[in-house]
Amino acid sequence: MSLSDRLLAAWYQGHPALTLLRPLEMLYRRVVINKRQRFLDGEGEIYQSPVPLIVVGNITVGGTGKTPMILWLIEHCRRRGLRVGVVSRGYGAKPPQLPWRVEAEHSAEIAGDEPLLIVQRTGVPLMIDPDRSAAVKVLIASEPLDLILSDDGMQHYRLARDLELVLIDAARGLGNQRCLPAGPLREPVERLQSVDGVLFNGALDDRDDGFAFRLQPTALVNLRSGERQSLEHFPPGQALHAVAGIGNPQRFFSTLEALDWRPITHAFADHAEYSVQALNFTPSLPLVMTEKDAVKCRAFAAADWWYLAVDAVPSPAFVAWFDTQLMRLLPDRLLP
């Protein structure tokens, strides 16, 4: 187990050694609280987009299902007649220049895995730049848009936002509810009181403090051929290699087990880089990975490599609430 894995386990399962990190946590809390207060006071350079901007993020380290939710939001807004764009930090991307417009034919090395996945799945105009304000400016200048989604960016306070959606893993919650490095929180738990909506990934029902959503497997897609197969393609009890380089690999492995397959699990670091050698497992079995991993492996994929396509399914209450927010933000643009 790597150091990051051990730290993650300590945050969510507890460890007495974390008390040694309390002084650093206090310093971190002071920095992030002051940063947000300057934003609330309007200090510094804060860019206000001319079209509504929705931040979709989290206050915890680790995966919460953000990319599938972004995909759902894109398609839902399009069904309402809205022209949608996306901005992202582009974690791990190495583009020739910034801001950088991501195209479907780009490599994950240039575009970043999550931005490339979003563009390949939806064709949405998407700009990456750690300075999301710069990304928004260039995107608006190049595309007629009604709405912009910011893929993460909760703590990017140089960018004003019209709506904040926070995603939380329902099973793991907020861990020990402490800030980095003594816990998994990027901001104090009180920050949730100021956001517009909270969604709990994996919750069975809506809660008093937020809405439920789940990730629903929809198909197996072959990396090499693009062939799409139903989930019955593998019979019950099928043994396979399972690869996940995401914030919470266990969620993916549990999904495969729930489909009645027998995964031999291979967890990698979030945003991991892959090679043929790294994925050369024995015994010889079909390999199933996440869609986020697949965008980095198509060039050298074997014939029996697949990714599991999943879709976010938010609760009806969230859909109704979100449509109300869209009506507030864009009363003259929505289709009936």
C-alpha positions as CSV (number, residue, x, y, z in Angstrom):
1,M,0.0,0.0,0.0
2,S,1.4,3.4,-1.0
3,L,1.7,6.3,1.3
4,S,-1.3,8.1,-0.3
5,D,-3.4,4.9,0.1
6,R,-2.4,4.6,3.8
7,L,-3.3,8.3,4.3
8,L,-6.6,7.9,2.6
9,A,-7.4,4.9,4.8
10,A,-6.5,6.8,7.9
11,W,-8.8,9.7,6.9
12,Y,-11.8,7.5,6.5
13,Q,-11.1,4.7,9.0
14,G,-9.2,6.6,11.7
15,H,-5.6,6.5,13.0
16,P,-4.2,8.1,16.1
17,A,-1.1,9.4,14.3
18,L,-3.3,11.9,12.5
19,T,-3.3,14.0,15.6
20,L,0.3,14.9,14.8
21,L,-0.9,16.7,11.7
22,R,-3.3,19.0,13.6
23,P,-0.9,22.0,13.6
24,L,-0.6,21.8,9.8
25,E,-4.3,21.4,9.5
26,M,-4.9,24.6,11.5
27,L,-2.5,26.5,9.2
28,Y,-4.3,25.0,6.1
29,R,-7.7,26.0,7.5
30,R,-6.6,29.5,8.1
31,V,-5.3,29.9,4.5
32,V,-8.5,28.5,2.8
33,I,-10.9,30.4,5.1
34,N,-9.0,33.7,4.4
35,K,-9.0,32.9,0.7
36,R,-12.8,32.4,0.6
37,Q,-13.4,35.5,2.8
38,R,-11.4,37.6,0.3
39,F,-13.7,36.2,-2.4
40,L,-16.8,37.1,-0.5
41,D,-15.5,40.6,0.2
42,G,-14.8,41.1,-3.5
43,E,-11.1,41.5,-3.0
44,G,-8.6,40.8,-5.8
45,E,-9.4,40.0,-9.5
46,I,-12.6,38.0,-9.7
47,Y,-13.9,37.3,-13.2
48,Q,-17.7,37.2,-13.7
49,S,-18.7,35.3,-16.8
50,P,-21.3,37.0,-19.1
51,V,-23.3,33.7,-19.1
52,P,-24.3,31.7,-16.1
53,L,-21.6,29.5,-14.7
54,I,-22.2,26.3,-12.6
55,V,-19.4,24.8,-10.6
56,V,-19.6,21.0,-10.1
57,G,-17.0,20.0,-7.5
58,N,-16.4,18.5,-4.1
59,I,-14.8,19.5,-0.8
60,T,-13.1,16.1,-0.3
61,V,-10.0,14.5,-1.8
62,G,-10.9,11.5,-3.9
63,G,-13.6,10.5,-6.4
64,T,-17.2,11.3,-6.0
65,G,-18.6,10.6,-9.4
66,K,-18.1,14.1,-10.7
67,T,-17.4,13.3,-14.4
68,P,-20.6,11.2,-14.9
69,M,-22.6,14.0,-13.3
70,I,-21.0,16.5,-15.6
71,L,-22.0,14.3,-18.5
72,W,-25.6,14.1,-17.2
73,L,-25.7,17.9,-16.8
74,I,-24.5,18.5,-20.4
75,E,-27.1,16.2,-21.9
76,H,-29.9,17.5,-19.6
77,C,-29.2,21.1,-20.5
78,R,-29.0,20.3,-24.2
79,R,-32.4,18.7,-24.0
80,R,-33.7,22.0,-22.6
81,G,-32.3,23.8,-25.6
82,L,-29.2,25.2,-24.0
83,R,-25.8,25.6,-25.6
84,V,-23.3,24.3,-23.1
85,G,-19.6,24.7,-22.7
86,V,-17.2,23.2,-20.1
87,V,-14.0,24.5,-18.5
88,S,-11.6,22.3,-16.6
89,R,-8.2,22.5,-14.9
90,G,-7.0,19.7,-17.1
91,Y,-5.2,17.8,-14.4
92,G,-2.1,16.1,-15.8
93,A,-2.6,17.6,-19.2
94,K,0.4,18.9,-21.2
95,P,-1.0,21.0,-24.0
96,P,1.2,23.1,-26.3
97,Q,-0.3,26.3,-24.9
98,L,-3.0,27.5,-22.5
99,P,-5.9,27.9,-22.6
100,W,-6.3,24.8,-24.8
101,R,-9.4,23.6,-26.6
102,V,-9.8,19.8,-26.3
103,E,-10.8,17.9,-29.3
104,A,-11.9,14.2,-29.5
105,E,-8.8,13.2,-31.5
106,H,-6.3,14.5,-28.9
107,S,-4.3,12.2,-26.7
108,A,-5.0,12.0,-23.0
109,E,-1.4,13.2,-22.4
110,I,-2.2,16.5,-24.1
111,A,-5.8,17.0,-23.0
112,G,-6.0,15.2,-19.6
113,D,-8.1,12.0,-19.1
114,E,-11.3,13.5,-17.8
115,P,-11.6,16.4,-20.3
116,L,-10.9,14.0,-23.1
117,L,-13.5,11.6,-21.9
118,I,-16.1,14.4,-21.7
119,V,-15.4,15.6,-25.2
120,Q,-15.3,12.1,-26.7
121,R,-18.6,11.3,-25.1
122,T,-20.5,14.5,-25.8
123,G,-18.6,16.7,-28.3
124,V,-19.1,19.6,-26.0
125,P,-16.8,22.7,-26.5
126,L,-14.3,22.3,-23.6
127,M,-11.3,24.5,-22.7
128,I,-8.6,23.6,-20.2
129,D,-6.5,25.9,-18.1
130,P,-5.5,25.9,-14.4
131,D,-6.7,29.6,-14.6
132,R,-10.3,28.8,-15.3
133,S,-11.2,32.4,-15.8
134,A,-8.8,32.5,-18.8
135,A,-10.5,29.3,-20.1
136,V,-13.9,30.9,-19.8
137,K,-12.9,34.0,-21.6
138,V,-11.5,32.1,-24.6
139,L,-14.3,29.7,-24.7
140,I,-16.9,32.4,-24.8
141,A,-15.0,34.3,-27.5
142,S,-15.0,31.2,-29.7
143,E,-18.5,29.7,-29.1
144,P,-22.0,31.1,-28.7
145,L,-22.9,29.7,-25.3
146,D,-25.8,29.9,-22.9
147,L,-24.2,28.2,-19.9
148,I,-20.8,27.0,-18.7
149,L,-20.1,24.1,-16.4
150,S,-16.9,24.2,-14.4
151,D,-15.5,20.8,-13.9
152,D,-14.4,21.2,-10.3
153,G,-13.1,24.6,-9.3
154,M,-14.9,24.9,-6.0
155,Q,-11.8,26.5,-4.5
156,H,-10.9,28.5,-7.6
157,Y,-12.0,31.8,-6.2
158,R,-10.8,34.0,-9.0
159,L,-13.9,32.8,-10.9
160,A,-17.4,34.0,-9.9
161,R,-20.1,31.4,-10.0
162,D,-23.9,31.4,-10.2
163,L,-24.5,27.9,-8.8
164,E,-22.4,25.5,-6.8
165,L,-23.1,21.8,-6.8
166,V,-21.1,19.6,-4.4
167,L,-20.8,15.8,-4.8
168,I,-20.1,13.5,-1.8
169,D,-19.5,9.8,-1.7
170,A,-22.5,8.5,0.4
171,A,-20.5,5.5,1.6
172,R,-17.4,7.3,2.7
173,G,-19.0,10.6,3.6
174,L,-16.6,13.3,4.8
175,G,-14.2,10.9,6.7
176,N,-13.0,12.3,9.9
177,Q,-14.3,15.7,8.8
178,R,-10.9,17.3,9.2
179,C,-9.0,19.4,6.6
180,L,-5.9,18.5,4.9
181,P,-3.5,17.0,5.8
182,A,-5.2,15.6,8.9
183,G,-8.3,14.7,7.0
184,P,-9.7,14.6,3.4
185,L,-11.4,18.0,3.4
186,R,-10.3,20.7,1.0
187,E,-12.4,23.2,2.9
188,P,-14.0,23.1,6.4
189,V,-17.3,21.1,6.6
190,E,-19.1,24.4,7.3
191,R,-18.5,25.3,3.6
192,L,-21.4,23.0,2.7
193,Q,-23.8,25.4,4.3
194,S,-23.1,28.0,1.6
195,V,-23.4,25.8,-1.5
196,D,-26.6,25.6,-3.6
197,G,-27.0,21.8,-3.8
198,V,-25.4,18.7,-2.4
199,L,-25.6,15.3,-4.2
200,F,-24.7,12.0,-2.5
201,N,-23.3,9.4,-4.8
202,G,-24.8,6.0,-3.9
203,A,-27.5,7.2,-1.6
204,L,-30.7,5.2,-1.9
205,D,-33.0,8.1,-1.3
206,D,-32.8,11.9,-1.0
207,R,-31.7,13.1,2.4
208,D,-32.5,16.2,4.5
209,D,-29.1,17.6,3.6
210,G,-29.0,16.7,-0.1
211,F,-30.1,14.8,-3.1
212,A,-29.4,11.2,-4.1
213,F,-27.8,10.0,-7.3
214,R,-26.3,6.7,-8.5
215,L,-24.0,5.5,-11.2
216,Q,-25.7,3.0,-13.4
217,P,-23.7,0.6,-15.6
218,T,-25.1,0.6,-19.1
219,A,-22.8,-1.4,-21.4
220,L,-19.4,-2.9,-22.1
221,V,-17.4,-1.1,-24.8
222,N,-14.4,-2.7,-26.5
223,L,-11.4,-0.4,-26.5
224,R,-9.9,-1.6,-29.8
225,S,-13.0,-1.9,-32.0
226,G,-15.5,0.4,-30.2
227,E,-18.0,-2.6,-30.2
228,R,-20.8,-2.0,-27.6
229,Q,-22.1,-5.1,-25.8
230,S,-24.8,-5.5,-23.2
231,L,-23.9,-6.3,-19.6
232,E,-24.9,-9.9,-20.3
233,H,-21.8,-10.3,-22.6
234,F,-20.0,-11.9,-19.7
235,P,-21.8,-14.7,-17.9
236,P,-22.4,-14.7,-14.1
237,G,-19.2,-15.7,-12.3
238,Q,-16.9,-14.5,-15.1
239,A,-13.4,-14.0,-13.8
240,L,-11.7,-10.9,-15.2
241,H,-9.0,-8.4,-14.5
242,A,-10.4,-5.1,-13.2
243,V,-8.3,-1.8,-13.6
244,A,-9.2,1.5,-11.9
245,G,-7.1,4.6,-11.7
246,I,-9.8,6.8,-10.1
247,G,-10.3,8.6,-6.8
248,N,-12.2,5.6,-5.3
249,P,-11.2,2.4,-7.1
250,Q,-13.2,0.2,-4.7
251,R,-16.5,1.7,-5.9
252,F,-15.7,0.4,-9.4
253,F,-14.7,-3.0,-8.2
254,S,-17.8,-3.3,-6.1
255,T,-19.9,-2.4,-9.2
256,L,-18.3,-5.3,-11.1
257,E,-19.0,-7.6,-8.2
258,A,-22.7,-6.4,-8.1
259,L,-22.9,-7.5,-11.8
260,D,-22.0,-11.0,-10.6
261,W,-18.5,-11.1,-12.1
262,R,-15.4,-12.1,-10.2
263,P,-12.8,-9.3,-10.6
264,I,-9.1,-9.7,-9.9
265,T,-8.6,-6.1,-8.8
266,H,-5.7,-3.8,-9.8
267,A,-6.0,-0.3,-8.2
268,F,-3.8,2.5,-9.6
269,A,-3.3,6.0,-8.6
270,D,-5.9,8.6,-9.7
271,H,-5.0,9.8,-13.3
272,A,-2.4,7.1,-13.6
273,E,-0.4,6.6,-16.8
274,Y,-0.5,3.2,-18.3
275,S,1.5,1.0,-20.6
276,V,1.2,-2.5,-22.1
277,Q,3.7,-3.7,-19.5
278,A,1.8,-2.2,-16.5
279,L,-1.4,-4.0,-17.7
280,N,0.2,-7.4,-18.5
281,F,-1.6,-9.6,-16.0
282,T,-1.7,-13.3,-15.4
283,P,-3.7,-15.4,-15.8
284,S,-5.0,-14.5,-19.2
285,L,-8.5,-13.1,-18.7
286,P,-10.7,-10.3,-20.2
287,L,-9.8,-6.9,-18.8
288,V,-12.4,-4.4,-17.8
289,M,-11.5,-0.8,-16.8
290,T,-13.2,2.5,-16.2
291,E,-14.0,4.8,-19.2
292,K,-11.6,7.4,-17.7
293,D,-8.8,4.8,-17.9
294,A,-9.8,3.7,-21.4
295,V,-9.1,7.0,-23.0
296,K,-5.4,6.5,-22.1
297,C,-5.2,2.8,-23.3
298,R,-6.9,2.6,-26.7
299,A,-3.7,3.0,-28.6
300,F,-2.2,-0.3,-27.2
301,A,-5.4,-2.2,-26.2
302,A,-5.7,-5.9,-26.6
303,A,-8.7,-7.5,-28.3
304,D,-10.3,-8.5,-25.0
305,W,-10.0,-5.1,-23.2
306,W,-13.3,-3.4,-22.3
307,Y,-14.5,-0.4,-20.4
308,L,-17.7,-0.3,-18.4
309,A,-19.9,2.6,-19.5
310,V,-21.8,4.2,-16.6
311,D,-24.4,7.0,-16.5
312,A,-25.3,9.2,-13.6
313,V,-28.9,8.9,-12.5
314,P,-30.0,11.7,-10.2
315,S,-33.2,11.6,-8.2
316,P,-36.4,13.1,-9.6
317,A,-36.3,15.7,-6.8
318,F,-32.9,16.8,-8.0
319,V,-34.0,17.0,-11.6
320,A,-37.0,19.2,-10.6
321,W,-34.8,21.4,-8.4
322,F,-32.2,21.8,-11.1
323,D,-34.8,22.8,-13.7
324,T,-36.0,25.4,-11.3
325,Q,-32.4,26.8,-11.0
326,L,-32.1,26.8,-14.8
327,M,-35.3,28.8,-15.0
328,R,-34.0,31.3,-12.5
329,L,-30.7,31.7,-14.4
330,L,-32.0,31.5,-18.0
331,P,-35.7,32.4,-18.0
332,D,-35.7,33.4,-21.7
333,R,-33.6,30.6,-23.1
334,L,-35.2,27.4,-21.9
335,L,-37.4,25.2,-24.2
336,P,-40.7,24.2,-22.7
